[in-house]
Amino acid sequence: MIGYGSCTLHRFRVRVEGRSTWLWAAEVERIADASADTYTHDGATYDLSARYKDKDGDIWRFRRCADGTTEGQLSAWDTDRWSSAYSLAYVASRYGPLTRINS
């Protein structure tokens, strides 16, 4: 909830990129570090340094290519060749939801 209310009801003062004024927010959430390599697809932000589990329990890893696109491959094929890679968008839509593995 963002609005021009008082700081009593909306205790976080935030600046939104592209706006010249400050806004008050009741809640804020940190979504990613500025230094993290992330990719956003369909409203979800993925950390490209993390591994993800798909709906079948398969483990995926992703990377950003030189042209700015992303690709992923099953961790079982953990090689440097990335010969059987799919776009992150394809993996998320075909095998999602993807759940980040925190280890």
N, CA, C and O atoms as a DFTB+ gen file, in Angstrom:
412 C
 N C O
     1  1       0.849      -1.164       0.000
     2  2       0.000       0.000       0.000
     3  2       0.899       1.232       0.000
     4  3       1.611       1.485       0.972
     5  1       0.867       1.975      -1.056
     6  2       1.653       3.200      -1.155
     7  2       0.702       4.370      -1.335
     8  3      -0.260       4.292      -2.098
     9  1       0.978       5.438      -0.634
    10  2       0.127       6.615      -0.764
    11  2       0.804       7.828      -0.186
    12  3       1.956       7.763       0.245
    13  1       0.108       8.908      -0.177
    14  2       0.651      10.153       0.342
    15  2       0.184      10.406       1.774
    16  3      -0.020      11.554       2.169
    17  1       0.017       9.340       2.547
    18  2      -0.448       9.459       3.919
    19  2       0.624       9.974       4.850
    20  3       1.713      10.359       4.426
    21  1       0.297       9.971       6.108
    22  2       1.251      10.450       7.094
    23  2       2.263       9.360       7.417
    24  3       2.046       8.188       7.108
    25  1       3.353       9.748       8.032
    26  2       4.379       8.767       8.386
    27  2       3.928       7.894       9.553
    28  3       4.580       6.892       9.846
    29  1       2.832       8.243      10.227
    30  2       2.300       7.408      11.297
    31  2       1.682       6.133      10.724
    32  3       1.939       5.042      11.233
    33  1       0.874       6.257       9.674
    34  2       0.236       5.101       9.046
    35  2       1.161       4.406       8.047
    36  3       1.133       3.182       7.917
    37  1       1.962       5.176       7.357
    38  2       2.884       4.664       6.350
    39  2       4.283       5.070       6.775
    40  3       4.756       6.152       6.428
    41  1       4.940       4.206       7.523
    42  2       6.173       4.617       8.189
    43  2       7.425       4.562       7.337
    44  3       8.477       5.020       7.783
    45  1       7.357       4.010       6.105
    46  2       8.535       3.945       5.252
    47  2       8.437       4.988       4.140
    48  3       7.472       5.016       3.377
    49  1       9.429       5.822       4.068
    50  2       9.492       6.829       3.017
    51  2      10.360       6.251       1.908
    52  3      11.524       5.920       2.137
    53  1       9.804       6.129       0.713
    54  2      10.528       5.501      -0.394
    55  2      10.537       6.405      -1.612
    56  3       9.636       7.217      -1.826
    57  1      11.568       6.238      -2.387
    58  2      11.667       6.945      -3.661
    59  2      11.560       5.899      -4.758
    60  3      12.315       4.927      -4.770
    61  1      10.641       6.093      -5.664
    62  2      10.414       5.173      -6.765
    63  2      11.157       5.693      -7.985
    64  3      11.045       6.866      -8.341
    65  1      11.920       4.805      -8.623
    66  2      12.677       5.205      -9.800
    67  2      11.734       5.780     -10.858
    68  3      10.681       5.212     -11.146
    69  1      12.133       6.913     -11.428
    70  2      11.314       7.555     -12.451
    71  2      10.351       8.594     -11.916
    72  3       9.709       9.300     -12.694
    73  1      10.237       8.701     -10.592
    74  2       9.345       9.705      -9.983
    75  2      10.189      10.760      -9.294
    76  3      11.273      10.468      -8.788
    77  1       9.695      11.978      -9.277
    78  2      10.451      13.069      -8.663
    79  2      10.075      13.296      -7.208
    80  3      10.713      14.100      -6.529
    81  1       9.045      12.601      -6.710
    82  2       8.595      12.811      -5.338
    83  2       8.796      11.547      -4.506
    84  3       8.946      10.447      -5.037
    85  1       8.793      11.737      -3.200
    86  2       8.870      10.627      -2.257
    87  2       7.455      10.111      -1.985
    88  3       6.493      10.878      -2.043
    89  1       7.328       8.847      -1.696
    90  2       6.046       8.257      -1.335
    91  2       6.168       7.623       0.043
    92  3       7.270       7.303       0.488
    93  1       5.048       7.443       0.711
    94  2       5.015       6.753       1.990
    95  2       4.455       5.353       1.777
    96  3       3.474       5.183       1.053
    97  1       5.069       4.348       2.402
    98  2       4.625       2.962       2.250
    99  2       4.434       2.332       3.620
   100  3       5.221       2.573       4.535
   101  1       3.393       1.529       3.760
   102  2       3.141       0.826       5.012
   103  2       4.110      -0.327       5.183
   104  3       4.512      -0.647       6.302
   105  1       4.492      -0.961       4.061
   106  2       5.417      -2.095       4.096
   107  2       6.376      -1.994       2.928
   108  3       6.022      -1.473       1.870
   109  1       7.585      -2.488       3.114
   110  2       8.563      -2.588       2.032
   111  2       9.194      -3.968       2.085
   112  3       9.245      -4.603       3.138
   113  1       9.672      -4.419       0.941
   114  2      10.331      -5.722       0.868
   115  2      11.539      -5.602      -0.045
   116  3      11.434      -5.104      -1.166
   117  1      12.679      -6.059       0.438
   118  2      13.890      -6.065      -0.376
   119  2      13.792      -7.236      -1.338
   120  3      13.583      -8.369      -0.905
   121  1      13.939      -6.987      -2.632
   122  2      13.770      -8.065      -3.592
   123  2      15.084      -8.601      -4.143
   124  3      15.134      -9.761      -4.553
   125  1      16.144      -7.809      -4.169
   126  2      17.418      -8.305      -4.665
   127  2      18.510      -7.298      -4.355
   128  3      18.252      -6.100      -4.248
   129  1      19.724      -7.791      -4.214
   130  2      20.873      -6.915      -4.070
   131  2      21.181      -6.306      -5.431
   132  3      21.003      -6.954      -6.462
   133  1      21.635      -5.080      -5.430
   134  2      21.964      -4.425      -6.696
   135  2      23.089      -5.152      -7.417
   136  3      23.160      -5.133      -8.645
   137  1      23.975      -5.798      -6.651
   138  2      25.116      -6.482      -7.247
   139  2      24.778      -7.894      -7.721
   140  3      25.582      -8.515      -8.416
   141  1      23.610      -8.408      -7.363
   142  2      23.237      -9.775      -7.739
   143  2      22.870      -9.840      -9.209
   144  3      22.281      -8.908      -9.756
   145  1      23.226     -10.956      -9.847
   146  2      22.840     -11.179     -11.233
   147  2      21.483     -11.858     -11.218
   148  3      21.377     -13.039     -10.890
   149  1      20.453     -11.119     -11.571
   150  2      19.096     -11.634     -11.488
   151  2      18.405     -11.531     -12.840
   152  3      18.854     -10.824     -13.743
   153  1      17.308     -12.252     -12.949
   154  2      16.479     -12.218     -14.151
   155  2      15.032     -12.280     -13.691
   156  3      14.683     -13.107     -12.849
   157  1      14.192     -11.416     -14.232
   158  2      12.783     -11.404     -13.860
   159  2      11.955     -11.952     -15.011
   160  3      12.055     -11.492     -16.149
   161  1      11.135     -12.946     -14.687
   162  2      10.237     -13.551     -15.672
   163  2       8.853     -13.686     -15.056
   164  3       8.702     -14.267     -13.981
   165  1       7.859     -13.158     -15.724
   166  2       6.466     -13.282     -15.309
   167  2       6.254     -12.851     -13.851
   168  3       5.491     -13.478     -13.116
   169  1       6.942     -11.771     -13.440
   170  2       6.792     -11.224     -12.102
   171  2       7.658     -11.854     -11.027
   172  3       7.670     -11.376      -9.893
   173  1       8.387     -12.924     -11.356
   174  2       9.267     -13.577     -10.384
   175  2      10.720     -13.239     -10.716
   176  3      11.125     -13.290     -11.878
   177  1      11.501     -12.895      -9.690
   178  2      12.910     -12.579      -9.881
   179  2      13.748     -13.772      -9.464
   180  3      13.607     -14.285      -8.354
   181  1      14.621     -14.212     -10.360
   182  2      15.473     -15.375     -10.132
   183  2      16.913     -14.931      -9.964
   184  3      17.406     -14.101     -10.728
   185  1      17.593     -15.485      -8.959
   186  2      19.004     -15.246      -8.724
   187  2      19.760     -16.254      -9.580
   188  3      19.642     -17.461      -9.365
   189  1      20.529     -15.775     -10.544
   190  2      21.197     -16.679     -11.481
   191  2      22.371     -17.434     -10.851
   192  3      22.917     -18.344     -11.475
   193  1      22.763     -17.079      -9.642
   194  2      23.825     -17.825      -8.963
   195  2      23.260     -18.961      -8.111
   196  3      24.016     -19.770      -7.573
   197  1      21.936     -19.023      -7.988
   198  2      21.289     -20.054      -7.160
   199  2      20.879     -21.245      -8.014
   200  3      20.869     -21.176      -9.243
   201  1      20.547     -22.328      -7.344
   202  2      19.977     -23.504      -8.012
   203  2      18.494     -23.554      -7.680
   204  3      18.073     -23.078      -6.626
   205  1      17.698     -24.133      -8.582
   206  2      16.251     -24.193      -8.420
   207  2      15.741     -25.604      -8.667
   208  3      16.258     -26.333      -9.514
   209  1      14.715     -25.972      -7.908
   210  2      14.055     -27.265      -8.075
   211  2      12.748     -27.040      -8.818
   212  3      11.993     -26.123      -8.496
   213  1      12.480     -27.894      -9.831
   214  2      11.227     -27.763     -10.574
   215  2      10.143     -28.640      -9.960
   216  3      10.373     -29.290      -8.940
   217  1       8.956     -28.663     -10.581
   218  2       7.815     -29.394     -10.035
   219  2       8.035     -30.895      -9.992
   220  3       7.354     -31.592      -9.240
   221  1       8.980     -31.415     -10.791
   222  2       9.287     -32.849     -10.787
   223  2      10.431     -33.204      -9.847
   224  3      10.777     -34.377      -9.708
   225  1      11.024     -32.197      -9.200
   226  2      12.133     -32.429      -8.285
   227  2      13.500     -32.347      -8.949
   228  3      14.517     -32.579      -8.296
   229  1      13.537     -32.019     -10.235
   230  2      14.819     -31.866     -10.926
   231  2      15.461     -30.547     -10.522
   232  3      14.769     -29.566     -10.250
   233  1      16.788     -30.531     -10.486
   234  2      17.544     -29.350     -10.075
   235  2      18.110     -28.661     -11.315
   236  3      18.718     -29.300     -12.174
   237  1      17.899     -27.348     -11.391
   238  2      18.359     -26.537     -12.507
   239  2      19.332     -25.480     -12.025
   240  3      19.268     -25.039     -10.878
   241  1      20.231     -25.078     -12.907
   242  2      21.062     -23.895     -12.677
   243  2      20.976     -23.040     -13.929
   244  3      20.736     -23.545     -15.026
   245  1      21.177     -21.723     -13.752
   246  2      21.000     -20.772     -14.840
   247  2      22.200     -19.853     -14.934
   248  3      22.963     -19.699     -13.981
   249  1      22.353     -19.246     -16.100
   250  2      23.414     -18.247     -16.292
   251  2      22.962     -17.245     -17.338
   252  3      22.048     -17.502     -18.121
   253  1      23.625     -16.093     -17.332
   254  2      23.358     -15.064     -18.327
   255  2      24.377     -15.232     -19.452
   256  3      25.571     -15.394     -19.201
   257  1      23.898     -15.192     -20.677
   258  2      24.755     -15.311     -21.852
   259  2      25.314     -13.941     -22.236
   260  3      24.845     -12.914     -21.746
   261  1      26.303     -13.934     -23.102
   262  2      26.930     -12.681     -23.529
   263  2      25.934     -11.740     -24.210
   264  3      26.091     -10.521     -24.142
   265  1      24.915     -12.294     -24.862
   266  2      23.927     -11.452     -25.534
   267  2      22.813     -10.967     -24.608
   268  3      21.871     -10.317     -25.061
   269  1      22.916     -11.282     -23.304
   270  2      21.948     -10.824     -22.316
   271  2      20.817     -11.795     -22.036
   272  3      20.072     -11.602     -21.075
   273  1      20.667     -12.832     -22.845
   274  2      19.640     -13.839     -22.593
   275  2      20.093     -14.750     -21.446
   276  3      21.251     -14.705     -21.030
   277  1      19.188     -15.558     -20.952
   278  2      19.538     -16.509     -19.898
   279  2      19.324     -17.922     -20.412
   280  3      18.504     -18.163     -21.298
   281  1      20.075     -18.845     -19.841
   282  2      19.886     -20.239     -20.181
   283  2      20.074     -21.087     -18.940
   284  3      20.776     -20.704     -18.005
   285  1      19.438     -22.237     -18.948
   286  2      19.520     -23.144     -17.819
   287  2      19.722     -24.568     -18.282
   288  3      19.395     -24.928     -19.413
   289  1      20.265     -25.366     -17.392
   290  2      20.419     -26.779     -17.671
   291  2      20.248     -27.551     -16.382
   292  3      20.432     -27.015     -15.289
   293  1      19.898     -28.802     -16.520
   294  2      19.770     -29.670     -15.347
   295  2      21.123     -29.824     -14.685
   296  3      22.132     -29.989     -15.372
   297  1      21.164     -29.773     -13.360
   298  2      22.421     -29.909     -12.647
   299  2      23.048     -31.286     -12.846
   300  3      24.255     -31.451     -12.669
   301  1      22.230     -32.277     -13.216
   302  2      22.769     -33.613     -13.468
   303  2      23.740     -33.590     -14.647
   304  3      24.632     -34.433     -14.738
   305  1      23.565     -32.631     -15.540
   306  2      24.458     -32.486     -16.687
   307  2      25.465     -31.387     -16.426
   308  3      25.787     -30.612     -17.327
   309  1      25.955     -31.313     -15.231
   310  2      26.799     -30.230     -14.744
   311  2      28.136     -30.208     -15.487
   312  3      29.127     -30.742     -14.987
   313  1      28.174     -29.611     -16.650
   314  2      29.400     -29.491     -17.430
   315  2      29.605     -28.035     -17.796
   316  3      28.719     -27.203     -17.603
   317  1      30.758     -27.740     -18.315
   318  2      31.032     -26.379     -18.758
   319  2      30.540     -26.126     -20.174
   320  3      30.593     -24.989     -20.643
   321  1      30.068     -27.142     -20.861
   322  2      29.684     -26.996     -22.264
   323  2      28.302     -26.387     -22.438
   324  3      28.073     -25.709     -23.440
   325  1      27.392     -26.589     -21.537
   326  2      26.026     -26.081     -21.626
   327  2      25.422     -26.428     -22.979
   328  3      24.795     -25.588     -23.624
   329  1      25.615     -27.668     -23.400
   330  2      25.155     -28.073     -24.727
   331  2      23.647     -28.304     -24.802
   332  3      23.070     -28.211     -25.885
   333  1      23.008     -28.597     -23.698
   334  2      21.562     -28.852     -23.694
   335  2      20.857     -27.828     -22.827
   336  3      20.174     -28.181     -21.866
   337  1      21.021     -26.562     -23.167
   338  2      20.477     -25.489     -22.345
   339  2      19.148     -24.993     -22.895
   340  3      18.908     -25.018     -24.102
   341  1      18.275     -24.534     -21.971
   342  2      16.976     -23.953     -22.294
   343  2      16.903     -22.569     -21.684
   344  3      17.604     -22.291     -20.711
   345  1      16.076     -21.697     -22.228
   346  2      15.927     -20.373     -21.635
   347  2      15.238     -20.514     -20.276
   348  3      14.464     -21.445     -20.058
   349  1      15.526     -19.585     -19.371
   350  2      14.897     -19.609     -18.056
   351  2      13.386     -19.478     -18.204
   352  3      12.635     -20.120     -17.470
   353  1      12.935     -18.657     -19.139
   354  2      11.495     -18.480     -19.358
   355  2      10.846     -19.800     -19.771
   356  3       9.753     -20.122     -19.305
   357  1      11.502     -20.559     -20.631
   358  2      10.965     -21.851     -21.067
   359  2      10.889     -22.825     -19.892
   360  3       9.871     -23.488     -19.698
   361  1      11.964     -22.910     -19.113
   362  2      11.998     -23.828     -17.969
   363  2      10.906     -23.458     -16.965
   364  3      10.202     -24.335     -16.463
   365  1      10.763     -22.160     -16.670
   366  2       9.762     -21.722     -15.692
   367  2       8.347     -22.026     -16.171
   368  3       7.506     -22.450     -15.379
   369  1       8.075     -21.816     -17.451
   370  2       6.718     -22.060     -17.943
   371  2       6.431     -23.540     -18.154
   372  3       5.291     -23.974     -17.989
   373  1       7.428     -24.312     -18.510
   374  2       7.221     -25.743     -18.803
   375  2       7.332     -26.617     -17.557
   376  3       6.569     -27.569     -17.394
   377  1       8.284     -26.292     -16.675
   378  2       8.570     -27.149     -15.523
   379  2       8.306     -26.483     -14.178
   380  3       8.509     -27.107     -13.137
   381  1       7.857     -25.232     -14.179
   382  2       7.624     -24.496     -12.935
   383  2       6.396     -24.973     -12.200
   384  3       5.607     -25.755     -12.730
   385  1       6.235     -24.504     -10.988
   386  2       7.014     -23.425     -10.395
   387  2       8.404     -23.888      -9.976
   388  3       8.621     -25.042      -9.608
   389  1       9.336     -22.940     -10.047
   390  2      10.709     -23.210      -9.633
   391  2      10.909     -22.712      -8.205
   392  3      10.509     -21.598      -7.866
   393  1      11.526     -23.539      -7.380
   394  2      11.765     -23.204      -5.984
   395  2      13.266     -23.105      -5.744
   396  3      14.017     -24.032      -6.045
   397  1      13.689     -21.980      -5.202
   398  2      15.117     -21.773      -4.937
   399  2      15.598     -22.740      -3.873
   400  3      14.912     -22.979      -2.880
   401  1      16.786     -23.294      -4.086
   402  2      17.420     -24.192      -3.121
   403  2      18.444     -23.377      -2.357
   404  3      19.359     -22.815      -2.960
   405  1      18.311     -23.305      -1.056
   406  2      19.193     -22.488      -0.220
   407  2      20.312     -23.306       0.381
   408  3      20.449     -23.367       1.603
   409  1      21.110     -23.934      -0.454
   410  2      22.286     -24.654       0.069
   411  2      23.372     -24.692      -0.955
   412  3      24.439     -25.252      -0.704
